[in-house]
């Protein structure tokens, strides 16, 4: 008998402090495919759907692709957008009466329709599929796990890496657990244990402590009957009750007690080691001084603008670091990227090889003022490229209409769509060779490390304004369950 498996991808990491609403057009600009478009786009990619499809081919499943929608992190997802994606998914379930449902979710979506966006999706899927159809989902390491998510899923599988280089592997893990369930080899249930922690994004790098050893402990707890134990750092920039650190085990019913104990031990260890999540960062002046003196013989100096990261919902139009570099006269710099569609319009109207005067960036959040610049239009493009690095390999991304503006000795990539620059193709697609630059500025918190660490001479995490600031005291929380470290101290 051939099993029928409905698959879908509905993903958004919602920064509730952002003023940018996330509507249907935001998903269309980032990644939106339906039905027969999905398989050829995602087959062979390092994505959740890519992992599902690899196992589906092995198992001989009949795959029913419904919707694949992902938007750059930002503000709350509109009700219309979520309704549209759910309608396609639920219609696929109703039409095909599947044996199973596999979902690629994020775990930190907040929507106008329901602030527990992922819990709402799983609840609606459960209602449509029924209690006897297994429903499993992959989740980002930054998922905020709600009780509703646990209650309406048979398996929740988190990425084990940050940067997320194992998204496809996580899809495979979830799909293999689904195969075991369909074959009668696994009777899955989910256990969740929590720690009173709300770590900011930079400290969740999985190559560093304490995450490295916490994940090692999770791996040691896994077995054929416990296919996954995930350590979720949570997403601190979502002001929701469930925000924070959790450990989730997917286990055969017969192993529930020991899996719960293992998850509780990991959560307790994380709480005991809470001060290992503290970190200091490089201030802007110090970063600029180092950049002005940098000898790139061993590779470029990478300045990570960790707070203005669009991958965590910041505006990507912050100007503080750029203005400081310009004021100091630092040259041989390439910066990715500034979100400023109006500046791109000016450059397009003037054309390649023209000089333009404009105000760049600083239009959205409190992350620097617009900078009055005289710029040379070095190039124009559609801003589209495919990732070649280890994260989301093969996935197509785009800044949409894009201009490279040469300002002093700095090449600034200016885009019409917010996109995190974590792959070197962001530069190469614009005619810039990153290895030959003296200094690179990247608006990314951690993901850039997967592809840029091998070419960097040194990396500095620069503390500038932005909605991904690791200083959580700069945000006003109203809904997060308290107490949580570091908001409430020890």
C-alpha positions, 0 to 999 in steps of 0.5 A, a space after each residue: 500500500 502506498 501512503 499518501 503524505 500531505 506536506 506544507 511549509 508555513 514559516 515566519 519568525 515574528 518580532 513583536 517589537 517590529 512596526 513592519 506588518 507581514 502581509 501576503 506580499 512579504 511572503 511572495 517577495 521571499 518564498 511562496 510556491 504552491 502545489 506542483 511548483 513546490 517539488 521541483 523548487 525544493 528537491 535537492 535543497 538543504 531545506 525542511 521540504 528537501 529533507 521530506 522529499 528525500 525520505 518520501 522517495 525512499 519510502 515510495 510515498 505519494 506526496 501531496 504538496 500544498 503550500 510553501 510560504 516563508 517571509 523574512 522575519 518582521 512584525 505580526 503576520 496578517 490574518 489574511 496571509 495566514 488564512 490564505 496559506 492554511 486554506 491551501 493546506 487544509 484543502 489538500 488534507 480534505 481532498 486527499 484524505 492523507 495517511 500523514 501530514 508533514 509540516 515545515 514550521 518555524 515555531 515563533 509565528 505571531 499572527 493577527 489571527 492568533 498570537 500562537 501562530 504555529 499552535 493555531 496551524 497545528 490545531 487546524 491541521 489536527 481538526 482537518 486530519 483527525 486524531 488518527 492521522 500522524 502530524 509532525 513538524 520541523 521547527 527552528 532552534 528559536 521556536 517558542 514551544 506552546 502547550 497547544 503545539 505539543 497537544 496537536 502534534 505527534 512530533 516536533 523536531 528542532 534544528 540542532 545547529 545555529 547557524 542552521 546548516 542542518 535544516 534538510 537533516 531535520 526534515 529527514 529526521 522528522 520524515 523518518 520518524 513519520 515512516 517509522 510511525 506509519 510502519 508501526 515501529 513507533 508510537 510517538 508522543 511529545 514531552 516538553 521541559 522548560 527552563 526559566 531562561 530567555 537567551 538573546 540570539 548571539 549566545 545561542 551559537 551551537 559551536 559555543 558553550 553552553 549550547 554545545 554540551 547541552 546539544 551533546 546531552 540531547 543527542 546522547 538521549 536519542 535512540 531508535 525509540 527516541 528519534 529526537 531530543 531538541 534544545 530550543 533556545 527560544 526567540 527572545 524578540 517575541 513578547 508571548 507567554 511561551 517565549 523562552 528555553 525548552 527541551 522537547 523529546 519525541 519518543 515512543 510511548 513506552 519510553 516517555 518517563 525516561 525521555 522526560 527525565 532526560 529532557 528535564 536534566 538538560 533544562 535544569 543544566 541550562 538553568 544552572 549555567 545561565 551565566 554562560 549565556 552572558 556575553 560582551 560585544 564590540 562597541 561601534 567606535 572600537 570596531 571602526 578603529 580596528 577596521 581603519 587599521 586592519 591588515 587583510 593579509 589573513 582575510 577580511 575583518 567581518 563586522 557583524 551588525 548583530 542587532 539590525 538583523 532582518 533574519 530576526 525581524 529588524 529593519 535592515 536600514 540601520 546606519 550607525 555603523 556605516 556612518 561611523 565608517 564614513 566619518 572615519 574615512 575607512 575604505 575597501 569596505 563592502 556592506 550588505 545590506 541596506 533596505 531602502 527601496 526609495 534609494 534604489 529608485 533614485 539609482 535606477 532612474 539615474 542609471 549605472 555610472 551616474 552620481 546621485 545624491 540621496 538620504 540612505 537608510 534610517 527610515 523605519 526603526 530607531 536604529 540611526 538617522 538617514 545619511 545624506 550621501 553622494 554616491 556612484 551607482 556601480 551596478 543595478 540588478 534584480 538582486 536574486 541569487 541561490 545560496 551556495 554556502 552550507 546554510 539553505 544550500 540551493 535555495 533562491 533568495 532575493 533583495 529584489 531590485 538592487 543597487 550597489 552604491 559606492 560611497 567614499 571607499 565603501 560599496 553598499 548593497 541597497 535592496 528593495 526587499 529585506 533579506 539576511 546576508 548570510 551567504 557570500 553570493 550576496 556579494 558575488 551576485 553583485 560583482 563583489 568578491 568578498 575575499 578581496 575586501 579589507 572589511 565586510 559589514 554584514 547585517 546578520 547575528 549568527 547565520 553568516 558564520 557558516 559561510 564567512 568564518 572560513 574566509 574571515 581574518 577576524 569577526 567582531 560582533 558589533 553592538 549597534 541599535 536594532 530590534 535584535 539587540 542582545 540587550 533585552 532590557 531595551 525592550 518592554 515585555 508585557 506578555 512573557 511569563 516571568 521570572 526569566 533570566 536575564 530579564 529578572 536577574 538571578 
